[in-house]
Amino acid sequence: MLSDFKDSTKNKMKKVSSKQAKKNRELKKLKEALNCECFICKKYGSDFAHILPKSIFPEHYTDPRNLVILCRSCHNKYDNNLTFRQQQTELFKKASEIDKLGAIRYFKKY
């Protein structure tokens, strides 16, 4: 029974390409270098967040300037609430240093 479970679990595990595995290792090192304080509210944070999201700006995926630690609450609001995101002037500044036009587009600062 246990061997059947292991076999079925093994077959369902997502395979990661060597390129993605390398990116994951880079991100892990970057996360370890940051403190565990939410960039926004200064409470304990453990979420590794992209200022400019990797889904829209994959070219900045492993750029250390594009990564911050956020608490779960701030991370959810940052990703899903445009008004909240627009209030984060320090994150907008950081995003602008990486990609000015991308920051304007993502924060919808026209």
C-alpha positions as CSV (number, residue, x, y, z in Angstrom):
1,M,0.0,0.0,0.0
2,L,2.7,2.5,1.0
3,S,4.7,1.7,-2.1
4,D,1.6,2.3,-4.3
5,F,1.2,5.7,-2.6
6,K,4.8,6.6,-3.1
7,D,4.7,5.6,-6.8
8,S,1.5,7.6,-7.4
9,T,2.9,10.6,-5.6
10,K,6.2,10.4,-7.5
11,N,4.4,10.4,-10.8
12,K,2.3,13.4,-9.9
13,M,5.2,15.6,-8.8
14,K,5.8,18.6,-11.0
15,K,9.0,18.3,-13.0
16,V,11.2,21.5,-12.9
17,S,13.5,22.3,-15.8
18,S,17.1,22.8,-15.1
19,K,16.7,26.5,-16.1
20,Q,13.8,26.9,-13.6
21,A,15.8,25.0,-10.9
22,K,18.7,27.5,-11.4
23,K,16.3,30.4,-11.0
24,N,14.8,28.9,-7.9
25,R,18.3,28.5,-6.4
26,E,19.1,32.2,-7.2
27,L,15.8,33.3,-5.6
28,K,16.4,31.2,-2.5
29,K,19.8,32.9,-2.0
30,L,18.3,36.3,-2.4
31,K,15.5,35.5,0.1
32,E,18.0,34.4,2.7
33,A,19.8,37.7,2.4
34,L,16.7,39.7,3.2
35,N,15.3,40.2,6.7
36,C,11.9,38.9,7.8
37,E,10.3,42.3,8.0
38,C,7.4,43.3,5.8
39,F,8.5,46.1,3.5
40,I,5.1,47.8,3.9
41,C,3.9,47.4,7.4
42,K,7.2,46.5,9.1
43,K,5.6,43.4,10.9
44,Y,7.0,39.9,10.5
45,G,6.9,38.8,6.9
46,S,7.8,35.6,5.1
47,D,6.4,36.1,1.6
48,F,8.9,36.7,-1.1
49,A,7.3,39.2,-3.4
50,H,8.1,40.6,-6.8
51,I,7.4,44.4,-7.0
52,L,6.8,44.0,-10.8
53,P,5.1,40.6,-11.1
54,K,6.9,37.8,-12.9
55,S,3.8,37.0,-14.9
56,I,3.9,40.4,-16.6
57,F,7.6,41.2,-16.3
58,P,9.5,37.9,-16.5
59,E,12.7,39.8,-17.4
60,H,12.9,41.0,-13.8
61,Y,12.1,37.6,-12.3
62,T,15.5,37.2,-10.5
63,D,16.5,40.9,-10.3
64,P,17.3,41.5,-6.6
65,R,16.0,45.0,-6.9
66,N,12.6,43.6,-7.8
67,L,12.2,41.4,-4.7
68,V,11.0,42.3,-1.2
69,I,9.7,40.5,1.8
70,L,6.0,41.1,2.6
71,C,3.6,39.7,5.2
72,R,0.8,37.6,3.9
73,S,-1.8,40.4,4.3
74,C,0.2,43.1,2.6
75,H,1.2,40.7,-0.2
76,N,-2.4,39.8,-0.9
77,K,-3.5,43.5,-0.9
78,Y,-0.5,44.5,-3.1
79,D,-1.3,41.9,-5.7
80,N,-5.0,42.2,-5.7
81,N,-5.9,45.8,-4.8
82,L,-4.9,48.5,-7.2
83,T,-5.7,51.4,-4.7
84,F,-3.5,49.8,-2.0
85,R,-0.7,49.2,-4.5
86,Q,-0.9,52.9,-5.7
87,Q,-0.5,54.0,-2.1
88,Q,2.9,52.2,-1.9
89,T,5.1,55.1,-3.0
90,E,8.4,53.5,-1.9
91,L,7.6,50.3,-3.9
92,F,6.7,52.5,-6.9
93,K,10.0,54.3,-6.6
94,K,11.8,50.9,-6.4
95,A,9.9,49.6,-9.4
96,S,10.7,52.8,-11.4
97,E,14.4,52.3,-10.8
98,I,14.0,48.9,-12.4
99,D,11.6,49.7,-15.3
100,K,10.1,53.2,-15.4
101,L,7.4,52.4,-18.0
102,G,6.7,49.1,-16.4
103,A,6.2,50.7,-13.1
104,I,3.8,53.3,-14.5
105,R,1.8,50.6,-16.3
106,Y,1.6,48.3,-13.3
107,F,0.8,51.0,-10.7
108,K,-1.5,52.7,-13.3
109,K,0.2,56.1,-12.7
110,Y,-0.8,58.0,-15.8
